[in-house]
Amino acid sequence: YEQPVSLNPALSGAFDGIFRAAATYRTQWSSVTKPFQTFGFDIDGAIYKNNRRQELIGLGGIFNTDKAGDVGYTSFQALVSLSYIKYLGRHGRHKIGIGGYGGFINNVFDYYAAHWDEQFVNGMYNPNIVPSDIFANDKQFLFDCGAGMFWSFTPNKSNTFQLGASASHLNRPTDAFGTDFSRLPIKYNLHFLSRIGLARDIALEPLLYASWQREFSEYTFGSNIEFFQRKNSYTTLFSFGGGIFYRWNDAVVANFFFDWQNLRLGISYDLNVSPFVIATHVRGGIEFALSYVFKRKTITRLGKEPCPYNLM
C-alpha cells in the first residue's frame, strides 16, 4: 500500500505530480537469533502524457533488500517497471492500466557463519568440527519478470475504488540453495483499494490484499479512517488517520499515517498471532514508510484525493 509500484507495476506513474518516491524500513521487534531487516525504495513518474488522447506511459524503479539470521541471508531486488494508463468513459470516471516489470534478484549468505548440528557435542558447540554439508551455491543471481493490470472508478468527488491484479515470476526463475535447485512458481496477487467519504472531513479506506503461490496463500483485509484539516473548500492543510488490518491466521496489523502537503509518513506494527511455533508467537515487526510527490498540481475541487490521471 505504501509502495504502489511494488504492489502492481501497472500503477507506475498513476498519481498527480512529476515524480513520486517512497521508502520503507521494516525490522523484527524481537527474534530468536538476529532479527530481519527490510529496506525498500520505489520511484516512478510519467515519461509521456497526452491530454487530447487522455493517456500516459509511466516508468518506475523498484529496489528491495532483506537481511536476516546469523548467516546474514540477503536478498536484493532491482527491477524496472513500465505502464500504460488511459481514461475511459464520457467523464473519465473509469481508468485502466496495464504494466510489467523486469530485473534481477541476487541472493547471498555466509556459509562459514552457519552452525551445524554435527558441530554440537553433548550440547557444546565446537567450531573446529568441519561440517559435512557442502553448499555448492552460496550466491544466486536470477532474472525475474511480471505483469499487472488495474481498473479504477471515481463516481464522485468523495469516493474512489480501485481493483488490480498482478503476477510475479512469470519466467519461472531457477532458485538454488545448497545443492538443490527449484523453479520458482508463479505468484498471483489481487488488491482492492478504496476511499469512501463519510463526511466532509472524514473518509473510510477499506483495503484487501490476497496472494497465491502454489499451495501457499495470504489474505489481508481491514480499513483505515482518515481525518482532514482544511484550509478552504478546495485545499487540505494536512490529514491523519490509522486503521487495523488482519492477515489471516497470521498477524494483526496496526497502522498510523500523517499527510502534510506532498509528504506522507506511515508507521505500522505487525503483532504475530499465528500458532505456528512458540518461537514466532506474539513476535511482531515494525515498519516505517515515507513517500513524497514532487510538484503535485493545485487542487481545484472539494476533497483531498487527487485524480491521478488529470495530469496534463
Summary of the structure (lengths in Angstrom):
residues: 312
radius of gyration: 22.1
end to end distance: 25.4
largest distance: 77.1
contacts: 945
relative contact order: 0.16
helix: 4%
strand: 61%
